[in-house]
Amino acid sequence: AALAAASLAAAAVPTSTLSARALAAPPLTRRADALRALPAPPLALHRREMGSGTDAGGTLLKVCAQLISPAVKLNRALITDSWRAACPDDTSKTLIAVGTLLFEHIFELAPNAYELWDFHPDKETRIATLLYKTHVSGVVRVVNDAVLELDKLEGYLEVLFALGKRHHNYGVQDIHYEIVGKALLNTLEEALTAQKLWDEETKAQWAIVWGAVEATMKAGMAEGKAEAEAK
């Protein structure tokens, strides 16, 4: 149910609703250093971060079970091929280009969001900075790695759970996942339409993928919040 709800939210929330809700959401903690893209820690480190008392095992099993369920019909080949068409390689130039598309779509949905990363308000100035290029390329690299790990779902979902858990420290709210999910779909639509590779099936498949990411990271964030409140 959580996966289905997240998928629908990412695919169907109106732009106007997202913008209004985003402006009403509490701002993220101003920690640009923590939000900048950094190399992901090894999977073993993520597992240690999850702790012995975590509910991650049950959450990840549920998400994995839904992804491989016959009712979901996850088309790995379509997801991989469409991503490769949008992001042909993992060179810095390509990751920055795709990341710029993604983040500028985020700013279309939530115009003041650039402040969350201390980015410059002017687009041309913003996209020329090292901070911007480093962050947007790092985010797209995470997406790229996730697509490459579609055949190793449980392992990568563990990484996402730990990532979501850390995002609690940054003040991330549920609405931010909806905004990024919508922006991701808009980015893929822009990149793939010219190649005649964007259709309802491709959109639905990417909504499933983002739904899994969103559900897993939200579960990690909830655990991080619960642990902080228990201290």
The 8 nearest C-alpha neighbors of each residue, nearest first, counted from 0:
[[1, 3, 2, 4, 5, 65, 62, 61],
 [2, 0, 4, 3, 5, 214, 210, 6],
 [3, 1, 5, 210, 0, 4, 214, 211],
 [4, 2, 0, 6, 5, 1, 7, 210],
 [3, 5, 1, 7, 6, 2, 0, 8],
 [6, 4, 210, 8, 2, 3, 7, 1],
 [7, 5, 210, 206, 3, 9, 8, 207],
 [8, 6, 10, 4, 5, 9, 11, 3],
 [7, 9, 5, 6, 12, 10, 11, 4],
 [8, 10, 180, 177, 181, 6, 7, 11],
 [11, 9, 7, 8, 206, 181, 6, 12],
 [10, 12, 8, 7, 9, 13, 181, 6],
 [11, 13, 8, 10, 14, 9, 17, 16],
 [14, 12, 16, 15, 11, 17, 18, 181],
 [13, 15, 17, 16, 108, 18, 12, 181],
 [14, 16, 18, 17, 13, 19, 108, 12],
 [17, 15, 13, 19, 14, 18, 20, 12],
 [16, 18, 14, 20, 15, 19, 21, 13],
 [17, 19, 109, 21, 108, 15, 16, 20],
 [18, 20, 16, 22, 21, 17, 15, 23],
 [19, 21, 23, 17, 22, 18, 16, 24],
 [22, 20, 18, 24, 23, 19, 17, 109],
 [21, 23, 19, 20, 24, 18, 109, 111],
 [22, 24, 20, 21, 19, 25, 26, 18],
 [23, 25, 21, 22, 20, 26, 172, 174],
 [24, 26, 23, 27, 172, 170, 22, 21],
 [27, 25, 24, 28, 115, 170, 171, 29],
 [26, 28, 170, 171, 169, 115, 29, 25],
 [27, 29, 169, 170, 30, 26, 115, 171],
 [30, 28, 31, 27, 115, 116, 117, 169],
 [31, 29, 32, 33, 28, 34, 169, 116],
 [30, 32, 34, 116, 33, 29, 35, 117],
 [31, 33, 30, 35, 34, 116, 36, 29],
 [32, 34, 30, 31, 35, 169, 36, 37],
 [35, 33, 31, 32, 30, 36, 116, 169],
 [36, 34, 134, 32, 33, 31, 37, 133],
 [35, 37, 134, 137, 133, 34, 138, 38],
 [36, 38, 39, 35, 137, 134, 34, 33],
 [39, 37, 40, 36, 137, 41, 141, 140],
 [38, 40, 37, 41, 141, 42, 158, 36],
 [41, 39, 44, 38, 42, 45, 43, 158],
 [42, 40, 44, 43, 39, 45, 158, 46],
 [41, 43, 45, 44, 158, 46, 40, 154],
 [44, 42, 46, 41, 45, 47, 40, 48],
 [45, 43, 47, 46, 41, 42, 40, 48],
 [46, 44, 48, 42, 43, 47, 161, 158],
 [45, 47, 43, 49, 44, 48, 42, 157],
 [48, 46, 44, 49, 45, 50, 43, 51],
 [47, 49, 45, 46, 50, 44, 161, 43],
 [48, 50, 46, 47, 53, 161, 45, 51],
 [51, 49, 48, 47, 52, 53, 46, 55],
 [50, 52, 53, 49, 47, 54, 48, 46],
 [51, 53, 50, 54, 49, 55, 56, 222],
 [54, 52, 55, 51, 50, 49, 56, 222],
 [53, 55, 56, 57, 58, 52, 222, 49],
 [56, 54, 58, 53, 57, 59, 160, 49],
 [55, 57, 59, 58, 54, 60, 53, 157],
 [58, 56, 60, 55, 59, 54, 61, 62],
 [59, 57, 55, 61, 60, 56, 62, 54],
 [58, 60, 62, 56, 61, 57, 55, 63],
 [59, 61, 63, 57, 58, 62, 64, 56],
 [62, 60, 64, 58, 59, 63, 65, 57],
 [61, 63, 59, 65, 64, 60, 66, 58],
 [64, 62, 66, 60, 65, 61, 59, 67],
 [63, 65, 61, 67, 62, 66, 60, 68],
 [64, 66, 68, 62, 63, 67, 61, 71],
 [67, 65, 63, 64, 68, 71, 62, 73],
 [66, 68, 64, 65, 63, 69, 73, 71],
 [67, 69, 65, 70, 71, 66, 64, 72],
 [70, 68, 72, 71, 67, 73, 66, 65],
 [69, 71, 68, 72, 65, 67, 66, 73],
 [72, 70, 68, 69, 73, 66, 65, 67],
 [73, 71, 69, 70, 74, 68, 67, 66],
 [72, 74, 71, 75, 66, 204, 67, 207],
 [75, 73, 77, 76, 72, 78, 204, 79],
 [74, 76, 78, 77, 73, 79, 149, 150],
 [75, 77, 79, 78, 74, 80, 81, 73],
 [78, 76, 80, 74, 75, 79, 81, 201],
 [79, 77, 75, 81, 76, 80, 82, 74],
 [78, 80, 82, 76, 77, 81, 75, 83],
 [81, 79, 83, 77, 82, 78, 76, 84],
 [82, 80, 84, 78, 83, 79, 77, 85],
 [81, 83, 85, 79, 84, 80, 86, 78],
 [82, 84, 87, 86, 80, 85, 81, 79],
 [83, 85, 81, 82, 87, 86, 80, 191],
 [86, 84, 82, 83, 190, 191, 87, 81],
 [85, 87, 83, 84, 88, 82, 93, 97],
 [88, 86, 83, 84, 85, 89, 93, 82],
 [89, 87, 86, 90, 93, 83, 94, 91],
 [88, 90, 94, 93, 91, 140, 87, 86],
 [91, 89, 93, 92, 88, 94, 95, 87],
 [90, 92, 94, 93, 95, 89, 136, 96],
 [93, 91, 95, 90, 94, 96, 89, 136],
 [92, 94, 96, 90, 95, 91, 97, 89],
 [95, 93, 136, 91, 97, 96, 92, 98],
 [96, 94, 136, 98, 92, 93, 97, 132],
 [97, 95, 93, 99, 98, 94, 92, 100],
 [96, 98, 100, 94, 99, 95, 93, 101],
 [99, 97, 135, 95, 101, 136, 100, 96],
 [98, 100, 96, 102, 101, 97, 95, 103],
 [99, 101, 97, 103, 98, 102, 186, 104],
 [102, 100, 98, 104, 99, 186, 103, 183],
 [103, 101, 105, 104, 99, 100, 98, 106],
 [102, 104, 106, 105, 100, 101, 99, 107],
 [103, 105, 107, 182, 101, 102, 106, 100],
 [106, 104, 102, 108, 103, 182, 107, 109],
 [105, 107, 110, 109, 103, 108, 104, 112],
 [108, 106, 104, 105, 110, 109, 103, 18],
 [107, 109, 18, 105, 106, 14, 110, 104],
 [108, 110, 106, 18, 112, 107, 111, 105],
 [111, 109, 106, 107, 112, 108, 113, 18],
 [112, 110, 113, 109, 114, 106, 22, 115],
 [111, 113, 114, 115, 109, 110, 106, 105],
 [112, 114, 118, 115, 111, 116, 117, 120],
 [115, 113, 117, 112, 116, 118, 111, 119],
 [116, 114, 113, 112, 117, 27, 29, 26],
 [117, 115, 31, 118, 114, 113, 34, 29],
 [116, 118, 114, 115, 113, 119, 31, 29],
 [119, 117, 113, 116, 114, 125, 120, 131],
 [118, 120, 125, 121, 124, 117, 113, 122],
 [121, 119, 122, 118, 113, 125, 114, 124],
 [122, 120, 124, 119, 123, 125, 126, 118],
 [121, 123, 125, 124, 126, 120, 119, 103],
 [124, 122, 125, 126, 121, 127, 119, 120],
 [123, 125, 121, 122, 127, 126, 119, 128],
 [126, 124, 119, 122, 127, 123, 128, 121],
 [125, 127, 123, 128, 124, 131, 122, 132],
 [128, 126, 125, 124, 123, 129, 132, 131],
 [129, 127, 131, 130, 126, 125, 132, 124],
 [128, 130, 132, 131, 133, 127, 126, 134],
 [131, 129, 133, 128, 132, 134, 35, 118],
 [130, 132, 134, 128, 129, 133, 126, 135],
 [131, 133, 129, 135, 134, 130, 95, 136],
 [134, 132, 130, 131, 136, 135, 129, 137],
 [133, 135, 36, 35, 137, 131, 136, 132],
 [134, 136, 98, 138, 137, 132, 133, 131],
 [137, 135, 95, 94, 139, 98, 138, 133],
 [138, 136, 36, 140, 134, 135, 139, 133],
 [137, 139, 141, 135, 140, 136, 134, 36],
 [140, 138, 142, 136, 141, 137, 98, 94],
 [139, 141, 143, 137, 138, 142, 144, 136],
 [140, 142, 144, 138, 139, 143, 145, 137],
 [143, 141, 139, 145, 140, 144, 146, 138],
 [142, 144, 140, 146, 141, 145, 139, 147],
 [143, 145, 147, 141, 146, 142, 140, 148],
 [146, 144, 148, 142, 147, 143, 141, 149],
 [147, 145, 143, 148, 149, 144, 79, 142],
 [146, 148, 144, 145, 149, 143, 79, 150],
 [147, 149, 145, 151, 150, 146, 144, 152],
 [150, 148, 151, 146, 152, 147, 145, 75],
 [149, 151, 148, 152, 147, 75, 146, 153],
 [152, 150, 148, 149, 154, 153, 155, 147],
 [153, 151, 155, 149, 154, 150, 156, 148],
 [152, 154, 156, 155, 151, 157, 63, 59],
 [155, 153, 157, 156, 152, 151, 158, 42],
 [154, 156, 158, 157, 152, 153, 159, 148],
 [155, 157, 159, 153, 158, 154, 152, 160],
 [158, 156, 160, 155, 154, 159, 153, 161],
 [157, 159, 155, 156, 161, 160, 45, 162],
 [160, 158, 162, 156, 157, 161, 216, 163],
 [161, 159, 219, 216, 157, 163, 215, 162],
 [162, 160, 164, 158, 163, 159, 45, 219],
 [163, 161, 159, 165, 164, 160, 158, 166],
 [164, 162, 216, 219, 220, 166, 160, 165],
 [163, 165, 220, 219, 223, 161, 162, 166],
 [164, 166, 162, 167, 163, 168, 161, 223],
 [165, 167, 163, 169, 168, 164, 171, 220],
 [166, 168, 220, 165, 169, 170, 164, 223],
 [167, 169, 166, 170, 165, 171, 164, 223],
 [170, 168, 166, 28, 167, 171, 27, 30],
 [169, 171, 27, 167, 28, 168, 172, 166],
 [170, 172, 169, 27, 167, 166, 175, 173],
 [173, 171, 174, 175, 170, 24, 25, 176],
 [174, 172, 175, 176, 171, 177, 217, 213],
 [175, 173, 177, 176, 172, 178, 21, 20],
 [174, 176, 178, 173, 177, 172, 179, 171],
 [177, 175, 179, 174, 178, 173, 180, 213],
 [178, 176, 180, 9, 174, 175, 179, 181],
 [177, 179, 175, 181, 176, 180, 182, 17],
 [178, 180, 182, 176, 181, 177, 183, 175],
 [181, 179, 9, 177, 183, 182, 178, 176],
 [180, 182, 9, 184, 178, 183, 179, 10],
 [181, 183, 179, 185, 104, 105, 180, 184],
 [184, 182, 186, 180, 185, 181, 179, 101],
 [183, 185, 187, 181, 186, 182, 188, 180],
 [184, 186, 182, 188, 183, 187, 189, 181],
 [187, 185, 183, 189, 184, 188, 101, 100],
 [186, 188, 190, 184, 189, 185, 191, 183],
 [187, 189, 185, 191, 186, 190, 192, 197],
 [190, 188, 186, 187, 191, 192, 185, 193],
 [191, 189, 187, 85, 188, 192, 186, 193],
 [192, 190, 196, 194, 197, 188, 193, 189],
 [191, 193, 195, 197, 194, 188, 189, 196],
 [192, 194, 195, 191, 190, 189, 196, 197],
 [193, 195, 191, 192, 196, 190, 197, 84],
 [196, 194, 192, 193, 197, 191, 198, 190],
 [195, 197, 191, 194, 192, 198, 81, 193],
 [198, 196, 192, 191, 195, 188, 201, 202],
 [199, 197, 201, 200, 202, 196, 195, 192],
 [198, 200, 202, 201, 203, 197, 204, 205],
 [199, 201, 203, 202, 198, 204, 197, 205],
 [202, 200, 204, 198, 203, 199, 197, 205],
 [201, 203, 199, 205, 200, 204, 206, 198],
 [204, 202, 206, 200, 201, 205, 199, 207],
 [205, 203, 201, 207, 206, 202, 200, 208],
 [204, 206, 208, 207, 202, 203, 209, 201],
 [205, 207, 203, 6, 209, 204, 208, 10],
 [208, 206, 210, 204, 205, 6, 209, 211],
 [209, 207, 205, 211, 210, 206, 204, 212],
 [208, 210, 212, 206, 211, 207, 213, 205],
 [209, 211, 6, 5, 207, 213, 208, 2],
 [210, 212, 214, 208, 209, 213, 2, 215],
 [213, 211, 209, 215, 210, 214, 216, 208],
 [212, 214, 210, 216, 211, 215, 209, 217],
 [213, 215, 211, 217, 212, 2, 216, 210],
 [216, 214, 218, 212, 160, 217, 213, 211],
 [215, 217, 163, 160, 219, 213, 218, 159],
 [216, 218, 220, 214, 219, 215, 213, 221],
 [219, 217, 221, 215, 216, 220, 214, 222],
 [220, 218, 164, 160, 163, 216, 222, 217],
 [219, 221, 164, 163, 217, 223, 167, 218],
 [222, 220, 224, 218, 219, 223, 217, 225],
 [221, 223, 225, 219, 224, 220, 226, 218],
 [224, 222, 164, 220, 226, 221, 225, 167],
 [223, 225, 221, 227, 222, 226, 228, 220],
 [226, 224, 222, 228, 227, 223, 221, 229],
 [225, 227, 229, 223, 228, 224, 222, 230],
 [228, 226, 224, 229, 225, 230, 223, 222],
 [227, 229, 225, 226, 230, 224, 223, 222],
 [230, 228, 226, 227, 225, 224, 223, 222],
 [229, 227, 228, 226, 225, 224, 223, 222]]
